[in-house]
Amino acid sequence: MYKWVMSALFFGACAFGLIFLMISATPEKSEEDVAAESGTPQLKITASNFKFDQAEYKVKQGETMKVVLKNSEGVHGIEINGLGVTLQGKDTSKEVTFDKPGTYEIVCSVPCGAGHANMKAKLIVEA
């Protein structure tokens, strides 16, 4: 009888623990998820070692977007020359209104190693 009682208590405690873990394990929303839910359009730039995920990014003139930097490998920052946009460290997003059409250079602003000088992309603001 003692074995049955202990077995029932053990399996009951395991079931309670699993239920508790499932309820309390709701994932926290990232800054990207919050911005996406708010309806703010995003320009996502993903940086890995010595390259960006795209060679060219395009936006429309007059559009306001949240520029979001994601580091998938290594530590990087971005600077968009001519637009005054710099993201690095804890500042990984910034709301920007693209007023002036043209082609702008995106560079890595954090010295990240041997390929740092070649880590570039273009941002095209279309009229």
N, C-alpha and C positions, 0 to 999 in steps of 0.2 A: 504494500500500500504506500509506503514511504517513497518508493521509486516513482510511482505514478504521480504523486503530489509534486515531487521535485521536478519531474519532467514537464508537467503542466505549467508550473511556475516558470521554468526556464523558457519554454516556447512562448508563453504569454509575454514575458519580458522582451524576448526577441521581436515579437510582433509589434509590441508597443514602441520599441526602439526604431524599427523600420518606419512605422507610421510617423513618428516624431521627426525623423530625418527627412522624410518626403515633404512634410509640411514646412519645415524650417529651411529647406534648401532652395528657396526661390532666388534665382540669380538677380544680382544687382544690375540695374540698367547703366550702360556706359553713356558717356557724354554724347556719342554718336546716336545712340538709340533715342535719347531724350530729344535731341535736335530733330531727328527724323519724325518723331511723333508730333512735334510742334508745327510741322509743315514748312520749316525753313529748308530751302534747297541747300545741298551740300556739294562742295568740290572736295572729294577725298583724294589725298595724295599719300600713297604708301611708299615708304623708303625701306630699302634693304641694302645690303652691303654694296656700295658703289653704283647704285642705280635707283631710279624711280620706277613705279609700276607702268607708267606710260611715258613715251617720248614727248607727247603733246597733249595738252588739255585745252578744251575750248569752252568759252562762256560767252553770253550775249552782253553787249554794252547796256549799261543801266541796271543790270541784274544785281540783286543783293544776295549773296550766298555766304554760308559758313564754310570757310576753308579749314579742312581738318587734316592734320598730319598724323599718320600712323606709322610707327617704327615696327616693321615685321622682323627685321634682323639688324642688330647693331644699334648704335645711338646716333641719331641724325637730327638735323633741324632744316628749315627751309627759309630762304630769303627770295622774295620776288622783286627783282630789281625794277625800279621805276614806279612801284605801287606802294612802297612802304610797308610791305607785309613781311614780318619775321616771326617764325614759330620755332621754339626750341624749349627744352627743359619741360617744365610743367605747363607752359602755355602751348597747347597742342591744337588750339582752334581759335579762329578769329572771324568775326563777321565783317565782310568786305563788300562795298558797292563798287562795281567795275564801271567807272565813269568814262574812262578814256580808251577808245579802241586802239589796237596795236598788238604787237608781239613782244612779250616780256620773257626774260630769262629766269628760270627757277634754278637756284643752286643750293647745294648743301651748305649750311652755315656752321656745322660742327666738324672740325677736323676728325675724319673717321678712318683714316688709314691710307694705304698706297693708292687707291683709286679715287680718292676724294676730289681731286682736281677735275676729273672727268664726270663727276656726278651732276649732270645738268638735264634740264627739260625745258620745254617752251609752254607758255600760257598765251593763248590767242584770244583776245577780246574782240569779238566780231561786231561790227556796226550793224 
